[in-house]
Amino acid sequence: MQFKSARFCSKRFNRHTFLVIGLSLGMFSPLSVAHAVLTLTPVNGGPERVLPNGGSSIQTNGGGTFYYWVSYGSSTTSLGSNVFFLPGNASLPFNVIPPMEDRSDLSNMFVVNLSTSLTSFSVSAGQQVIVTLQAQGSAGFPNPPVYAPIAAVNGVACTDTNCQASSALLNPGRPRYYAAKFYPTQQASIQIGFYPNDICADFNTPPGATLGLDALGCSSGALTTATEGSPVTLQLRFNVVVASDTNYPPASGATPIDSNSNPLSLSFQVDTPSFSCPSEEALNTSWYPGDGQIFLNTTLFSMSGPAPAANLIVVGGISANGGAPILGSGYPASPLVQVVPLSGVNQGVGGFTNATESLKNQYQISFMGQDQTGLIAQSTASCVTNVQATAIQGFISKGNCFIATAAFQTADAPPVLLLREFRDHFLLSAEWGKAFVQWYYQWSPSAAAWLSAHPVFRLPVLLALGPLEWIAWIALHPFYLLVYLCVCLPVCLFLVLAYLGFSRTVKK
């Protein structure tokens, strides 16, 4: 009976181990790989085109929405107060009904990057892999298909070299191309350029025909004008097919390869966003320090407007060096500029220089928000706080006081490094752990300062840290705990029982 617990533990361990391994292998087996779909990314739409230090890219796998701030023809769209875009974004707002002279230099053209993971195609002589574009009507996608005109491929205006399916024979006065040539085995992606208003016109009156219907987001063959509070949405489908090199229509006898099963939505708006900061008290407690970074509760910030919020822009610098945050369109000149997603309770913000015993390196930072059109907004109220980062991530305070360091009187003591690793790799990997660390920082500064002023109490603190160090080591090395429970503990139990049995035998 004394071996029962060991056998049971071993059985359980093996069973669950093989189950986890089996599931892990199944996740990567060929049988579980889903059919590839197109990945679409806006090239000149969305926040990733304007932000330094990377920014974020909006992608859609077989569907999704891209947001654009637009104007219509000669009409102008004005920015609201405290809203701007960078000088490099001279194309904002997009003119969705540009004059014909703009077409020669491809101004105001919408560009989407398309890629597919499929690289094996069966292409016969006289055939070509092509990309076509369709708009959705009120009753779905028409059958037979109505194709949308493509203006450019990879930044070059369509010609017989990079496009096909010309409408020159059917529409001599307005020749356009309706398919882009794609070479997936030679290039990972392709950029498709188009004009939304042309798509509306050709849906209403295709080459050589008169459909008399409007695509969604269109009215009488032209893009519907968006108004404040009422954005306009155009829905598109991209298809990758193998087809003969013919004139319009482009997909005669085509073999479908890939498509975005859910339409891609282009949302056009004339509204501008607004950005709000939390109260000064909430802002001052919205962060805690890390190694070369701070952890920020970005859920305290908010944006309003038709387009969803995308990024939080953090600007500032070291106060002692005159590094005050620069707001407005000149913010890239700030000593510190970081862009992080506007989501998450403990969002890491990097780029900080750690505080040391001799240099406090206190930063003054401020914040701005960016929506998915690429517009940036700043708060009308004050939105400034002071922060610090530190290399001792385990048990520190905002005032450069360290309980563990104060107890061990060195930042390089192995127990301090162990506690640091415990926080980095265990506590901060779970929401409850992050909440615990944030709670700790609310009272640790005064405790650390008191311990520094009363070194006689170092010994009790060191003794109190002992169990915590043991827990931290076990949490970072759970395998050894498993070995102890499944092997060492049963062996020890067996030895104790054997000793007791031997003692009884001797007494008899």
Secondary structure, 3 states (H helix, E strand, C coil): CCCHHHHHHHHHHHHHHHHHHHHHHHHCCHHHCCCCCCEEEECCCCHHHCCCCCCCCCCEECCEEEEEEEECCCCCCCCCCCEECCCCCCCCCEECCCCHHHHCCCCCCEEEEEECCCCCCCCCCCEEEEEEEEECECCECCCCCCECCECEECCEECCCCCEEEECCCCCCCCCCEEEEECCCCCCCEEEEEECHHHHHHHHHCCCCCCCCCCECCEECCEECCCECCECEEEEEEEEEEEEECCCCCCCCCCEEEEECCCCEEEEEECCCCEEECCCHHHHHCCEEEECCEEEECHHHCEEECCCCEEEEEEEEEEHHHCCCCCCHHHHHHCCEEEEEECCCCCEEEECCCEECCCCCCCEEEEEEEEECCCCEEECCCCCEEEECEECCCCCCCCCCCCHHHHHHCCCCCHHHHHHHHHHHHCHHHCHHHHHHHHHHHHHHHHHHHHHHHCHHHHHHHHHHHHHHHHHHHHHHCHHHHHHHHHHHHHHHHHHHHHHHHHHHHHHC
